[in-house]
Amino acid sequence: MALDETKLFDSNDDAEYSNEAMRELARELKSLALIDTGVCSTFNGWAGTVTATKDHTGMVSLQGMLNAGTTTVNTVMCNVPNAYRPKENITVIARSYRASGDEVQPIRLSTDGNIAIATRTAGENVQINIQYRV
């Protein structure tokens, strides 16, 4: 194997590529962020889809819309798959839609993966948009 061919496999970022196309390819490969995707399970009459994605840095994004089920405090609306669960409990403000108008709704994401109504009755629909690192 020639010296130039060996440099193509160098992972220390210090290789001097003899070919500009190979140099560009190496840059592109480093910039790719692999994304893993899962879907949260719904509970207590809640319906809809919340998708969990995780990139190569461990950044998780939960996004989706849940349609009303049981709306009392501490009701679990859905559960995040194991690979996407936070290391500590997180409370966030979600957008809650009611027939009387939109409002904000505190929701809690626990380390066991449960997303629950945190402090008061939820609206007919709750928009989930949470980001954190695992």
Secondary structure, 3 states (H helix, E strand, C coil): CCHHHHHCCCCCCCCCCCCHHHHHHHHHHHHCCCCEEEECEECCCCEEEEEEEECCCCEEEEEEEEECCCCCCCCEEEECCHHHCCCCCEEEEEEEEECCEEEEEEEEECCCCEEEECCCCCCCEEEEEEEEEC
